[in-house]
Amino acid sequence: MSKDNAELFLETAKALYFPQRTSAAALHQLKGTMPEPDRQRLAGYLRSPEAPDAKRDDALALLDRMRQDAKQYGIVPVPEVAAR
């Protein structure tokens, strides 16, 4: 991907209202602005396992921190009870 297209994607994503800020929404906004073959390649990359997933990474980091804090303070997790 060219530097110009990367910057265009980032600026487009940043301009979206935060709750609607997704890669899919940014890609949709780029229809007609970014060359279609480039937009399709970017979409394919963003769906691939190699693409970064900041929300997932943040959630995993939070769970790890909660696990560490619970261990430090002697909090033992209670197993979930199956619904009857």
Secondary structure, 3 states (H helix, E strand, C coil): CCHHHHHHHHHHHHHCCHHHCCHHHHHHHCECCECHHHHHHHHHHHHCCCCCCHHHHHHHHHHHHHHHHHHHCCCCCCCCCCCC
